[in-house]
Amino acid sequence: MTEAMSTKASVFMPVYNAGEYLKVAIESILDQDFKDFEFVIVNDGSTDGSLDIIKSYSDTRIRLIDNPKNLGLIGSLNIGMEQCKGEYIVRMDQDDISLPQRLSKQISFMDENPEYGLIGSWFEDFGENIESRVVKYSSNDTHIRLRHLYQTHISHPTAVMRTAVIRQHNIRFDPEFVHGEDYNCWVTFSEYCKLSNFPEVLVRKRDHPSNITNKYASVMHATCTKVKQRQFEKMGTPISNLEADLYSRFANPEWNFNLDEMQELNSLLKKLLKSDSGAISIPALTFKKYLAEKWFHLCYQNKNLQSSGITWWMKNDLYHYYQPTWLQKQRLTLRKTGLPV
């Protein structure tokens, strides 16, 4: 394997003890219909046969970086990103599968839309003992920003990044946000460019017990809370850990808030109504309408409210920003009278 020349794209993949799925992952990149790329593979001190598998390929597009000791995922991500020479940096995970047109479709989008610095795609979540499902993330920049207030909305192994944005703003994966480093990185990207998701399944994302999502759920939760808080603080509305969890349940959404939680949420939403959503490039009216629609549907769907749904809905000034259908309003009104709906 030889050092690659500068190319249109750099695919980079950290590897640590990935033997079981590694060949399929590597070959899914080598079999792309788009050919102008280097494939930077960072072996992070694997102790299984992963290094031998990587070395078994003679494709000159592969550039191996062999860490002398295990640095962890974030260390390997930053080494790989620093070493990439392409106009675009494409993430790939050691246990996933990129479909053959992934690079050509995402790179064409980026070429045609220079205001975008980061794009993901839809993906198929699959694995043993689970039912395969297609996850369709929004392609709209504003919708992605709204969703980033409670969870990541670009799947890490589907991401393609514009290298110029990374270099100009010194973007890195931050060790402070371990097991949520991608979520934090995407929020950082959003400060400098637009975001999107390609509206087709381009990656098959493997679910198995050793996935970070499955192994480190509690750490990931704490990290993601920090990312949420970082955004609300930028909007001038700092929120506590409990408020961050409450907002996520509201936005996700859940319908089973008890009366105490409804009161806490009502107070939180009143506070958020005064926040500066423009600070994270979400128009103020769009943000208010977004909150208002979710607030109405919570009041409409929550059976714990029994006949008081319309009272709760009108407790908050958000009701000015969402107009329910005539039928929805009638049903809320009839619940208050106790008549069947």
N, C-alpha and C positions, 0 to 999 in steps of 0.2 A: 504494500500500500504506500502511495506517495502523497506528499502534501499537495492539496488541491490548489489550483489557481483561483483567482477571484471569479465568482460565478453569479448567476442571477439569484440563486437561493442557496441557503445553507440549512440543511436539515440537521438538527442536533438532538441526540438521544443519550441521556445518562443511563448507565447500566450498572446494576449491582445484583449479583446472584440471580440472573434472569434466565437460566438455562432452559427451563421448561417451555417458555414461549418466545425465546429470543429469535430463533430462525425465522419464524413466521413474521415477526415484526420487521426484521431487517429486509426480508425479501419483498414485503409489501411496499417498501420505499424504493428498492432497486427496480421494481417492476412498474414504476410510475410511467405514464405516457409522456410526461414532461421530463426532459433529460438534462437540462442545464442546471445541475446542482452538485454541491459537495455534501457528503454525509459524515458529519462530525459525531463520532461515538466516544463518549467519555466513560471508560471503564473505571469504576470507583472502588478499586481494591477488591474485586470479586474473589471469592474463595471456592466457587464451584467451577464449572467448565465454561463460563461465559467468555472469558478472554480467548480461549481456544476456538470457540464458535466464531467470534468476530474475526480472528486471524485466518480462519478457513476461507474467507472470501477474498478473491483476487481483484474485485472491481476497484478501479483506480479512483473512483469518486469517494471511497471510504477513507476517512482520515481518523486514525485511532489516537486518542489521548489516554494514556494509561496512568492514572493516579497512583503514586507509590504507596499510598495508604488510603483507607476509607475516609472521605471528607464529608459524607452525607449528601443528601439530595441538593440542598441549596448551594453548597460549595461547588458541586459538579455542574449545576445549572449555570452558575456565574462564570466558571471556567469555560464551559462550552460557548456561552453567549459572547464572551470576550474573544474567543478564537475564531468565531464564524466570520467569513469573508464575503458572504453574499449580500445582495441588495435587500433580501428578505431573510428573516430567520424563522424557520419552521420547527415547531416542537413536535417531538414524537416520543411516546412512552414505550418501554421495553416489552410490554405485554399486550399492546394494542395492534390494530391492523388499519393501515391507511388504504382506502380504495384507490384504484388505478388512476382516476382523474382528479384526485385530491389537489395535487400541486398545481396542475394546469388551471383548474377552476379558481382556486383562491388567489393565485398569483395574477391571473388575468384581471380579477376584480381589483386588486391592489394597483395594478398598472393603470387601470381606467379611472380610478378614484383616489387621486393623490392626497385628498384631505383625510383619508382613513389611515391610521397607523397600526391598527390591530384588527384582525378578523378571525373568528372561529368558524364553526359550522354545526349543522345538526349532526347527531351521532346515534349509533345503535348501541345500547347497553346490553351486553350479553355475557353468558358464562354458564358454568355447570350449575344445575339445580336452580336456575332462575329463569323466568319467562322473559325472552328477549323483548325489548321495547325501544321505540324510536323517540329520542328527545329532541324537540324542535324549539330551539332558543330563538328569540326575536332577532331580526336583522336591523331593526330600527335603533339608531343611536340613542335617542331619548328614552325609549323603552328599556334599553340595556342599563342606562344610568339609573332609572327608577328601580330596576330590579337589583342593581348593585347596592342599594341601600339596605338590603336584607340578605342577599346571597350572591355568589358569583354567577354570572350569566354568560360566561365564555368558558367552555370546557378546556382545561389546560392542554391535553394532547391534540386538540383541534386547532391550536393557535398558530397564526402566522403574523409576525411582527415586522414593521418597517425598521430596518437597521438604522437609518438616519435619525429617527426619533430616539432610539436607544442611545446612540452616540452623542447626539446634541444635548440630551437632558440627563445623561449618565444614569440611565435606568438599570437597576439591578434587582435581583430577588433578595429581599431583606431578611436576614436571619432572625430578626425580632418577630417575624410573622411565620414561624415554622408551622408546617401543615396547613397553611393558608397563604403561603407565599405567592401563589398565582393570583388569588383574589386581590391581594394587596397590590400586586404588580399591575393588574388590569386597571384598578382604580387610579394608580399613578399615571398610566398611559392616558387615561381619559382627561387628565389635566392639560394635555398637549395636542390631542387629535381626536377624531371621531372613531367610533367602534362599530363593528357589525358582526353578523354571523351569516355564512353562506347558506342559503335555504335548501340544502340537500344533505343527505347523509353522506359524509366523506370519510368518516372514521368509525370503525367498530371498536368500542371501548370495553375491554374485558373486566368483568367483575369477579373477584375471587377473594378468599379470606385474608390474604396477605396485602391487599390493597391498603394504601395509607388511609383512605376514607374509612375502611372497616377496622383497622388496627388502632387508630389514634383519634377516635371520635371526640373524646373529651377535650384533648388539646386543640383539635381543630375548631371546636365550638368556641373556646376561649379566644383563639386567634381571630376567628371571623367576627366575634364581638368587637374586637379592637378595630377591625377594618370599618365596621359600621359606625362606630363612635368617631373615628377619624373623619368620616364624611359629614356627619351631623355637626361636628365641631366646626368644620369649615363653613357650614351653613349658618353658624352663629347660634346653634342650639345644642349644647352638650347634653348627652343623655347617659344615664347610668347603665350598668350591666343588665339590671332588671328591666329597664325601659327598652333596651336593645332587644331583649328576648320577647318582650310584649309586642314591640313593633313587628318583629319577624313573624310571630304568630298571626298578627293582624294582616300583614301583607301577603302571607304565603298562599291562601288564608286558612284559618281555622274558624269554626262556628260555635265552639263550646265555651265561650268566655262566661264565667260566673259573674254575679252582680258586682262584686268587689273589683274584679278585673275590668269589667266594663267601665267602672268609675275611674280606675287608674288610666285606662286607655283613653277615655274621654278627655282627661286632663292632659295627657301626653299629646293628643292630636291638636288640642287648643294651642299648646306650645309650638308644635310643628307648623301650624298655620302662619305663625309669625316669622318662620325661618327664611333665610335667603337662599332659595333653591338655585337661583342664578349663579351662585358661587360654584356650583358643580355643573353648570351649563344645562339646567333644567328650567324652562320658562315657568315663572311663578304660577300663572293660571293653570298650566298643564299639571303642575304638582298638586295644586289644590283640588282640581277635578279628579285626579287620580286618587287622592285620599278620600274625597267625598264619595266616590263610587264604591270604594271598599267599605267605608263606614256604613253606607246605606245597606249594602248586602249583608253585612254582619248583623245589623239591626233587623233585617228582613229574615235571615236564616236562623238566627240564634234562638233555639227553643227554650233556653233558660230565661228569656225575656217574657215568655208567654204572651200576654196581651199588651205589654208595654213597649213594643218595638218602635212604634211611631213616636212615643214620648222620648225614648233614647235618641232616636234619629234627630229630633228637633232640639235636643239639648246642646248640640254642637253647631257652630256657625257653618260647618261644612255643608249643611243641608242647602245652603244657598248655591252651591257649586255643582249639584247633581240633580237632574230632573228625572225621577223614576217614571216608568210607564203608568198610565192611568190604572191598569189592572193591579200593578204592584202597590200603588198607593191605596187603592180600595181594599186590598187584602190586609194591609197594615191597619187601616182604619177599622175594618170589621173585627180584627183580633181584639182591638181595644174595647169594642162594644160587647164582645163575647159571642157574637153571632158566628155560625159556621162559615168557613172560607173554602 
